[in-house]
Amino acid sequence: MSNDPTTKTATDLLTGALRKIGQYAPGETIAAADLNDALDVANGLLDIWSAQKLTVYNSIETVQTLTAGLNSYTVGLTGYFNIERPLRIVKAYSRITTGTSAVDFPCDITTLGRYGDLTLKTQPGPWPKMAYYQPSYPLGNLLFWPVPQTNVEFHIWTEQVFSSMNLSSSLNMPRGYYLGFQFAVAELLCPEYGMAVPPDIRRFAKEFKDVIKDLNATPQAQASVDPAIVATGGNDAGFILHGGF
């Protein structure tokens, strides 16, 4: 058996979680009911970790073509953006290609309040500058403004959703996750066996989850100031750096 934690199966992880809370000892056979109960707990935890921004380790790019004159598209399995229904869209932009040159135009993912305040939601435009993601279920909806009047290549970046496991599943998690997830499962299993959570289990679950959150934390954005606000009117040769634009 490989010692690489990224190659472990769900059964490996759950066996270790049960061992950590004293419900399994090496050489024993784990009852199928116990493994299935632990699997249910682990899948519930994966669902929660999908919703917690700092436990999600990856964003996925999806590209689709927006059709001229349409401003609403479904998102989710069988939807127009045929991907696992995302909990959050973290980035979006239109890509306009002319010849061999491609230019990306950012699209702001906005709130319902800001989208609702738009007076003319069908206003035409060359590409969308704003989109509201309505996280309805089972399909979400993306509503665009302004409405592009030509077909537009559109890119969205969504946070990866953890997939449910079965007992033979590979964990499919990057390095740094195995023990953190195992201790988190062990902590949740304690009430299943009528146990108080041992202090070491609680401590390690928190410490290892903090490591995962640190790995996924977004670096603080660097502050910038519009040059027009601080311009002195003198020639500072800045055009050398920005080409005069």
C-alpha positions in Angstrom: 0.0 0.0 0.0 1.3 3.4 -0.9 2.3 5.8 1.8 1.5 8.8 -0.4 -1.6 10.4 1.2 -2.9 11.6 -2.2 -3.3 8.0 -3.3 -5.4 6.8 -0.3 -8.9 5.6 -0.6 -11.9 6.6 1.4 -11.7 3.3 3.3 -8.1 4.1 4.3 -9.1 7.5 5.6 -12.2 6.3 7.5 -10.3 3.4 9.0 -7.8 5.9 10.4 -10.5 8.2 11.7 -12.1 5.3 13.6 -8.7 4.2 14.9 -8.1 7.8 16.2 -11.3 7.7 18.3 -10.7 4.2 19.6 -13.4 2.4 17.6 -10.9 0.3 15.6 -7.6 -1.4 16.4 -5.2 -2.9 13.8 -6.1 -6.4 13.0 -9.8 -6.0 13.7 -12.5 -6.1 11.0 -14.6 -3.0 10.8 -18.3 -3.7 10.6 -19.8 -2.6 7.3 -22.4 -0.5 9.2 -19.6 1.4 10.9 -17.8 2.1 7.7 -21.0 3.2 6.0 -21.9 5.5 8.9 -18.4 7.0 8.7 -18.7 7.5 5.0 -22.0 9.4 5.5 -20.3 11.7 7.9 -17.3 12.2 5.6 -19.6 13.1 2.6 -21.5 15.5 4.8 -18.2 17.1 5.7 -17.2 17.4 2.1 -20.4 19.2 1.4 -19.7 21.7 4.2 -16.1 22.2 3.0 -17.3 23.0 -0.5 -19.2 25.9 1.0 -16.3 27.2 3.1 -14.2 29.4 0.9 -10.8 28.7 2.6 -11.1 24.9 2.4 -11.6 25.0 -1.4 -8.2 24.6 -3.1 -9.0 25.2 -6.7 -10.9 27.3 -9.2 -12.0 25.9 -12.6 -12.3 27.8 -15.8 -15.3 27.2 -18.1 -15.7 28.8 -21.5 -19.0 29.3 -23.4 -20.3 31.5 -26.1 -22.9 34.1 -25.2 -25.5 34.4 -27.9 -26.3 37.8 -29.3 -29.4 39.3 -27.7 -29.7 36.8 -24.7 -29.0 37.9 -21.2 -29.8 34.8 -19.1 -28.0 31.4 -19.0 -28.4 28.4 -16.8 -25.4 27.1 -14.8 -25.1 23.5 -13.6 -25.2 19.9 -14.9 -27.3 19.9 -18.0 -27.3 23.7 -18.0 -25.8 26.0 -20.7 -22.7 26.2 -18.6 -22.6 22.4 -18.1 -20.6 22.1 -14.9 -21.2 21.1 -11.3 -23.5 23.8 -10.0 -21.1 26.3 -8.4 -21.6 27.9 -5.0 -19.6 30.9 -6.1 -18.3 32.5 -9.3 -15.0 34.1 -8.5 -14.0 35.7 -11.8 -15.5 36.3 -15.2 -14.5 38.1 -18.4 -15.3 38.3 -22.1 -12.6 37.6 -24.7 -12.7 39.4 -27.9 -10.4 38.0 -30.6 -9.3 40.0 -33.7 -6.9 38.2 -36.0 -4.2 36.8 -33.7 -4.9 39.2 -30.9 -7.2 38.4 -27.9 -8.3 41.0 -25.4 -10.1 40.2 -22.1 -12.7 42.6 -20.8 -13.6 42.0 -17.1 -17.2 41.3 -16.0 -18.0 42.2 -12.5 -19.9 39.5 -10.5 -22.4 41.7 -8.7 -25.1 41.4 -6.0 -28.8 41.1 -6.5 -29.2 44.6 -5.0 -27.0 46.2 -7.6 -28.5 44.2 -10.5 -32.0 44.9 -9.3 -31.2 48.7 -9.3 -30.5 48.6 -13.1 -33.2 50.6 -14.8 -32.9 49.1 -18.2 -31.8 45.5 -17.9 -32.1 44.8 -21.6 -29.7 47.6 -22.5 -27.6 46.5 -25.5 -23.8 46.6 -25.5 -20.8 45.0 -27.1 -20.1 42.6 -24.2 -21.3 42.3 -20.6 -19.8 44.4 -17.9 -21.8 43.0 -15.1 -23.4 39.7 -14.2 -25.5 38.5 -11.3 -25.3 34.8 -10.3 -28.6 33.6 -9.0 -27.6 30.4 -7.1 -31.0 28.6 -7.6 -31.2 24.8 -7.4 -30.7 22.5 -9.3 -29.6 25.0 -11.9 -28.2 28.5 -11.2 -28.7 31.4 -13.5 -26.3 34.0 -14.8 -27.9 37.3 -15.7 -25.8 39.7 -17.8 -25.8 43.5 -18.4 -25.5 45.0 -20.8 -26.8 42.4 -23.3 -24.2 41.6 -26.0 -25.4 42.3 -29.5 -22.9 39.8 -31.1 -21.8 36.4 -30.0 -19.1 36.7 -27.3 -16.6 34.2 -25.9 -17.2 34.2 -22.2 -15.0 32.8 -19.4 -16.1 32.0 -15.8 -14.0 30.8 -12.9 -15.8 28.8 -10.3 -14.7 27.3 -7.0 -14.3 23.6 -7.2 -17.0 21.5 -5.5 -15.8 18.4 -3.6 -17.4 15.2 -5.0 -19.0 12.7 -2.8 -17.0 9.5 -2.1 -17.8 5.8 -2.0 -15.6 3.4 0.0 -13.4 2.5 -2.9 -13.0 6.1 -4.1 -9.6 7.7 -4.3 -9.6 10.9 -2.1 -8.4 13.1 -5.0 -7.2 15.7 -2.6 -3.8 17.6 -2.8 -1.0 17.3 -0.3 -1.8 19.0 3.0 -5.4 17.7 3.2 -5.3 14.1 4.3 -4.7 14.4 8.0 -6.8 17.6 8.3 -9.8 15.9 6.7 -9.2 12.6 8.7 -9.1 14.4 12.0 -12.2 16.5 11.0 -14.1 13.3 10.3 -12.8 11.7 13.6 -14.1 14.8 15.5 -17.6 14.5 13.9 -17.7 10.7 14.5 -17.4 11.0 18.3 -21.1 11.9 18.9 -22.0 8.9 16.7 -20.5 6.7 19.3 -21.8 8.7 22.3 -18.3 10.1 23.0 -17.1 13.5 24.1 -14.5 14.7 21.6 -11.1 14.1 23.1 -9.0 17.3 23.5 -6.2 16.0 21.2 -8.7 15.2 18.4 -10.3 18.7 18.7 -6.9 20.4 18.8 -5.4 18.5 15.8 -8.6 19.0 13.8 -8.4 22.7 14.3 -4.7 23.0 13.7 -4.7 21.0 10.5 -7.7 22.8 9.2 -5.9 26.1 9.9 -3.0 24.8 7.8 -5.4 24.1 4.9 -7.0 27.6 5.2 -3.6 29.2 5.2 -2.7 27.4 2.0 -5.9 28.6 0.3 -5.9 32.2 1.7 -5.9 34.9 -1.0 -3.0 37.3 -0.8 -4.1 40.7 0.2 -4.7 42.9 -2.8 -2.1 45.7 -3.4 -3.7 49.1 -3.1 -3.5 51.3 -6.2 -4.2 54.9 -6.8 -5.6 56.4 -10.1 -2.6 58.4 -11.5 -5.0 61.2 -12.5 -5.7 61.9 -8.8 -2.1 62.5 -7.9 -0.8 63.9 -11.2 1.3 67.0 -10.7 1.1 68.2 -14.3 4.9 67.8 -14.8 6.6 65.4 -17.1 7.7 62.4 -15.0 8.6 60.0 -17.9 5.9 57.6 -16.8 4.9 57.1 -20.4 7.9 54.9 -20.7 6.3 52.3 -18.3 2.7 52.5 -19.5 3.1 53.5 -23.2 1.2 56.7 -22.9 -2.2 55.0 -22.1 
